[in-house]
């Protein structure tokens, strides 16, 4: 997909991501001058996050003033509250890396229509790497088509992850997952920016990825990039309703299935007592809707009341398998 032949909405997302990347790169030249505030234990926000987010939202709303916004710092307070188009924005994924001068962070922008992610951009301003995807049109890195890896065995696979870091995260639970997977794969990596980690799955550099505690703005864009590169994304029980569940597993189809087999008993989507071991493994009960709990935990500002038929906070789903018509 040539960058001169993109969907107009994807073009706007790219423009916004590059503008935000310029803000971030300028600030990175003198990190010591960047004002840092704490949103919670080990959870930081800088004036750069806020400035980059403002630039992104202004760029999007200038082009599409009737669209909705779900952003990390401003929540749902800006944009139209009842639009079927919702932009999901993380202006600086990897803030802790950024304030330490560790060059692994990115801008993440996704557009969802009626709950399905349609356009996606993840931009790494350090390397000038632009990951993009449009539903049904494939995923690309700097105009090069992306495909997930072809490895078949978890034992041969490199897996990405992220450690729990917020107050209230269940670190002991995570360490049990870490122990199981580390003993069954070729290696685990934790750079600290989930949007980039997921894009690395799409590029075939990782064979799989898992993490807990993530928010929609961390994963919405990259999850579409993975599926358009031929990969799979879900929650720990392998279901597609993962965006608001605060847990995610991704990978090429073979490795994804093996990771789900390990991670299913650790899901937060269902009660621990509902996961029963059987001769064929763990069989989970149906997943509960965790959207309300996620919004409360994440501290997203509440939006004005909207008609029930068009809730902005509905679960955002990544597009499923494409039909012949989608490929035209």
C-alpha positions in Angstrom: 0.0 0.0 0.0 1.7 3.2 -1.2 1.5 6.1 1.3 0.1 8.1 -1.7 -2.9 5.8 -1.9 -4.3 5.7 1.6 -7.8 6.0 3.0 -8.4 9.7 3.8 -9.0 8.9 7.5 -5.7 7.0 7.7 -3.9 10.0 6.1 -5.3 12.2 8.9 -4.1 9.7 11.5 -0.6 9.6 10.0 -0.5 13.4 9.9 -1.5 13.6 13.5 1.0 10.9 14.6 3.9 12.6 12.8 3.0 16.0 14.4 2.9 14.4 17.8 6.2 12.7 17.0 7.8 16.0 16.3 6.6 17.3 19.7 8.1 14.3 21.4 11.4 14.4 19.5 11.9 18.1 20.3 11.3 17.4 24.0 13.7 14.4 24.0 16.6 16.7 23.2 16.4 18.0 26.8 14.6 15.5 29.0 15.7 17.3 32.2 13.4 20.2 31.4 10.3 18.1 30.9 7.8 18.5 33.7 6.6 15.1 35.1 3.6 14.4 37.2 2.4 11.2 38.8 -1.0 9.8 38.1 -0.4 7.0 40.5 2.3 4.6 41.7 4.7 4.1 38.8 2.3 5.8 36.4 3.5 9.1 35.0 2.3 11.8 32.7 4.4 14.6 31.3 3.7 17.9 29.6 4.8 16.2 26.4 2.0 13.6 26.7 -0.5 16.4 27.1 1.0 18.6 24.3 1.2 15.6 21.9 -2.4 14.6 22.7 -3.6 18.1 22.1 -1.9 18.3 18.7 -3.4 14.9 17.7 -7.0 15.8 18.8 -6.8 19.2 17.1 -5.6 17.7 13.8 -8.4 15.0 13.9 -11.2 17.3 14.9 -10.2 19.9 12.3 -10.8 17.3 9.6 -13.6 15.4 11.3 -15.4 17.7 13.9 -18.3 15.3 14.3 -16.2 12.4 15.5 -15.7 11.1 19.0 -12.5 10.9 21.0 -11.2 8.4 23.6 -7.7 9.5 24.7 -5.4 8.5 27.5 -5.1 11.9 29.2 -8.4 13.6 28.3 -10.6 10.5 28.2 -13.9 11.1 26.4 -14.3 14.8 27.3 -13.6 16.0 23.8 -15.2 15.4 20.4 -18.8 14.4 19.7 -20.2 12.2 22.4 -22.7 10.2 20.2 -20.6 9.6 17.1 -20.3 6.2 15.6 -16.7 7.2 14.7 -14.4 7.1 17.8 -10.6 7.9 17.7 -8.6 5.9 20.3 -5.4 7.8 21.1 -2.3 7.2 23.2 -0.1 10.3 22.5 3.0 8.7 24.2 3.0 5.0 24.9 6.1 4.3 27.0 6.2 7.5 29.1 8.4 6.0 31.7 10.9 5.0 29.0 10.7 8.6 27.6 11.4 10.4 30.9 14.5 8.2 31.4 15.8 8.7 27.9 15.3 5.1 27.0 14.4 5.3 23.3 11.4 2.9 23.1 8.1 4.7 22.9 5.4 5.5 20.3 2.3 7.4 19.3 -0.7 5.2 18.8 -3.9 6.2 17.0 -6.9 4.0 16.0 -10.2 4.8 14.4 -13.2 2.7 15.3 -16.6 2.8 13.4 -19.5 1.2 15.2 -17.2 -0.6 17.5 -14.9 -2.1 14.9 -11.3 -0.7 14.4 -11.0 0.4 10.8 -7.7 2.5 10.6 -4.5 2.2 12.7 -1.2 4.0 13.1 1.6 3.3 15.4 4.5 5.7 15.0 8.0 5.3 16.5 9.5 8.8 16.4 13.0 7.6 17.4 13.4 5.4 14.3 10.9 7.2 12.1 9.1 3.8 11.8 5.5 4.1 10.7 3.2 1.1 11.2 -0.2 1.4 9.5 -3.2 -0.7 8.6 -6.6 -0.2 7.0 -9.2 -2.9 7.5 -9.1 -5.3 4.6 -6.0 -3.7 3.0 -3.2 -5.3 5.0 -0.5 -3.9 7.4 2.6 -2.1 6.4 5.9 -0.7 7.9 7.2 2.2 5.9 5.4 0.9 2.8 6.7 -2.7 3.3 4.0 -5.3 3.7 4.0 -7.0 7.1 3.4 -10.7 7.8 3.6 -12.5 11.2 6.3 -15.1 11.7 5.9 -18.7 10.5 7.3 -20.5 13.6 5.2 -23.4 14.7 6.5 -24.2 18.2 6.4 -22.1 21.3 9.8 -23.7 22.2 11.4 -21.9 19.2 9.6 -18.6 19.7 10.6 -15.1 21.0 7.8 -13.7 23.1 7.1 -10.1 24.2 5.5 -9.1 27.5 5.1 -6.3 30.0 5.4 -6.4 33.8 2.7 -5.2 36.1 3.6 -1.9 37.5 0.5 -0.2 38.9 -0.8 -0.4 42.5 -3.3 -3.2 42.7 -1.8 -5.3 39.9 -1.4 -8.9 40.9 2.3 -9.4 40.6 2.3 -12.9 42.0 -0.2 -14.0 39.4 1.9 -12.5 36.7 5.1 -14.2 37.9 3.3 -17.6 37.7 2.5 -16.8 34.0 6.0 -15.6 33.4 7.5 -18.8 34.9 5.3 -21.1 32.8 5.9 -19.3 29.5 9.6 -18.6 30.1 10.2 -22.3 30.6 8.5 -23.1 27.3 9.7 -20.5 24.9 13.1 -19.4 23.4 13.1 -16.1 25.2 11.0 -13.3 26.8 11.5 -9.5 26.1 10.1 -6.5 27.9 11.0 -3.1 26.2 8.1 -1.2 27.9 5.8 0.1 25.1 2.9 -2.3 24.3 1.9 -0.7 21.0 5.4 -1.3 19.6 5.6 -4.8 21.1 2.4 -5.7 19.3 3.7 -4.2 16.0 6.8 -6.3 16.4 4.4 -9.4 16.4 2.9 -8.1 13.2 6.4 -7.7 11.7 7.4 -11.2 12.7 10.1 -10.0 15.1 8.2 -11.5 18.0 6.2 -14.7 17.6 3.8 -13.8 20.4 3.0 -11.3 23.1 1.0 -11.2 26.4 0.3 -8.6 29.0 -2.2 -7.6 31.7 -3.4 -4.2 32.8 -3.4 -2.5 29.4 -6.0 0.1 28.3 -7.7 0.4 24.9 -5.4 3.3 23.8 -2.4 1.0 24.3 -3.6 -1.8 22.0 -6.4 -0.7 19.7 -4.2 0.4 16.8 -1.6 -2.3 17.0 -4.2 -5.1 17.3 -5.6 -4.2 13.9 -2.1 -4.1 12.5 -1.5 -7.7 13.8 -4.7 -9.1 12.4 -4.0 -7.4 9.0 -0.6 -9.1 9.1 -2.2 -12.5 9.5 -1.9 -12.8 13.3 -4.5 -13.4 16.0 -5.4 -11.3 19.1 -7.6 -12.1 22.0 -7.9 -12.3 25.8 -6.4 -15.1 27.8 -9.3 -17.4 27.0 -8.9 -16.7 23.2 -12.0 -14.6 22.8 -12.0 -11.5 20.6 -13.5 -9.2 23.2 -10.2 -8.2 24.7 -9.9 -4.4 24.3 -11.7 -3.6 27.6 -10.6 -6.7 29.5 -7.2 -5.5 30.6 -5.5 -8.6 29.3 -4.2 -9.5 25.8 -2.4 -12.3 24.0 -1.3 -12.1 20.4 0.8 -14.1 18.0 1.0 -15.9 14.8 -1.8 -18.5 14.6 0.2 -21.5 15.9 2.0 -19.7 18.7 -1.2 -17.8 19.7 -3.0 -21.1 20.3 -0.2 -22.4 22.5 -0.1 -19.2 24.5 -3.8 -19.3 25.1 -3.5 -22.9 26.4 -1.1 -21.7 29.0 -2.7 -18.4 29.9 -6.4 -19.4 30.1 -6.3 -20.3 33.8 -4.9 -16.8 34.6 -7.7 -14.8 33.0 -9.3 -12.0 34.9 -12.4 -12.0 32.6 -13.9 -14.9 34.5 -13.9 -15.9 38.2 -11.0 -18.2 39.1 -13.5 -20.7 40.5 -15.2 -20.9 37.0 -12.0 -22.3 35.4 -12.2 -26.1 35.7 -9.3 -28.4 34.7 -10.4 -31.3 32.5 -8.7 -34.0 30.6 -8.5 -31.6 27.6 -7.2 -28.6 29.5 -9.0 -25.7 31.1 -12.5 -24.9 30.1 -13.5 -21.3 31.0 -17.0 -20.1 31.7 -18.4 -17.4 29.4 -16.6 -14.0 29.8 -18.3 -11.2 31.7 -18.6 -7.7 30.4 -15.8 -5.8 32.1 -16.2 -2.4 30.4 -17.6 -0.6 33.5 -14.9 -2.0 35.7 -12.2 -1.0 33.3 -13.4 2.6 33.0 -13.5 2.9 36.8 -10.0 1.4 37.2 -8.5 3.5 34.5 -9.9 6.7 35.8 -11.3 7.7 32.4 -13.4 11.0 32.8 -17.0 10.2 32.5 -18.7 11.6 29.4 -22.1 13.3 29.4 -25.0 10.9 29.1 -25.6 9.7 25.5 -28.4 7.7 24.0 -28.2 4.0 25.0 -28.2 3.0 21.3 -24.8 4.7 20.7 -22.6 4.3 23.8 -19.1 5.6 23.2 -17.6 3.3 25.7 -18.8 0.1 23.9 -16.3 -2.6 23.5 -14.1 -2.0 20.4 -13.5 -5.1 18.4 -10.8 -5.7 15.9 -12.0 -6.7 12.5 -12.4 -10.4 12.0 -11.6 -12.5 8.9 -12.2 -10.6 5.6 -14.8 -11.6 3.1 -14.2 -11.6 -0.6 -16.1 -8.3 -0.8 -13.7 -6.8 1.8 -10.7 -7.7 -0.4 -12.0 -5.7 -3.4 
